[in-house]
């Protein structure tokens, strides 16, 4: 997915051009996520997961052979890739949630969520390298499918399919399988889940806008500083995409690891550590992201430093957000919860943020379209919306902290009630079977059955 974004950056078109491919991918992802969430709570997750990976890898590979004459097929391919990727994003965290618990689950989710910034950064790097080496954009789409096929095969062979709730000591099924509508009503009443999902949408808003526009913003900054010239013929330089990709990789690794370690330490002081750590990190991130637009005009190095710190703090909460969900949602509802959290994050976040930023930028520079300075400033003014959204996300995490303990206790009580019901029912069944055996045994004398009458 992210290797394709580096391809888009090589085209010299208006800001709103990026809407077509990116928006279609996100929309297909959003539509498919609830479906895979429903399936993930009811069927074999490992098979669904592998099929999704194979599907999007195959479609990505085929899309590299599409020519410009069949533009609509390229658009369709991005739609299909979104469907395939939604299977993975909706189901994978629930498998981890059923394999581990408490601090160990936090660490394992952190390892898993390293893939988001790492994949994003490597997408820019490998995509840019492949495009430059092959001399054409389609080579950027022939690297990731090979990696996807390897990952899908390893999941089928190596990854276990744990019973739902086994890590939470639920030895059987919850009383009866609840309907999808019942699951949705329960999630809507779960305040920690709702507020953390809104906070996740704020993160998605910022990361979606940055992934598309920050490399181009830095190119425009260098043109204003007269350290580079505006590119009018492709292929354009991929230097800024490579640097931004490298920063995304490193900050993603640091952010997720620091988040896991910080949360583990803070849990010794307060039981509300998870949402509080997320809130503080987002508020701190907003400060450094604001500074990007202050220093970029004078110093590209200073801008990269602010990006580094701001992204580190922003990425800090990804794994923790997933862990909050695992605490406050019962195991047989988690795939649906993850899917709809992703749906909300994309719907309110990166589904519209790149388009909105591009629209604002184009509107601001309309009167001075030929001015390099105004092209740079207009994009910076548009991107200034992101820090305000991040602050709003921090407020949502603070709201999550208010209700976190109550919602966690409710989920634990449901676990206990379910286990008690199952054990009690099993005991009654065994007792009934034992009584029936004794009654039947009393009807047999000397090997011959006799009537009870």
Secondary structure, 3 states (H helix, E strand, C coil): CHHHHHHHCCCCCCHHHHHHHHHHHHHHHHHHHHHHHHHHCCCCHHHHHHHHHHHHHHHHHHHCCCCHHHHHHHHHHHHHHHHHHHHHHHHHHHHHHHHCCHHHHHHHHHHHHHHHHHHHHHHHHHHHHHHHHHCCHHHHHCCHHHHHHHHHHHHHHHCCCCCCCHHHCCCCCCCCCCCHHHHHHHHHHCHHHHHHHHHHHHHHHHHHHHHHHHHHHHHHHHHHCCCCCCCCCCCCCCHHHHHHHHHHHHHHHHHHHHHHHHHHHHCCCCCCHHHHHHHHHHHHHHHHHHHHHHHCCCCHHHHHHHHHHHHHHHHCCHHHHHHHHHHHCCHHHHHHHHHHHHHHHHHHCCCCHHHHHHHHHHHHCHHHCCCHHHHHHHHHHHHCHHHHHHHHHHHHHHHHHHHHHHHHHHHHHHHHHHHHHHHHHHHHHHHHHHHHHHHHHHCEECCEECCCC
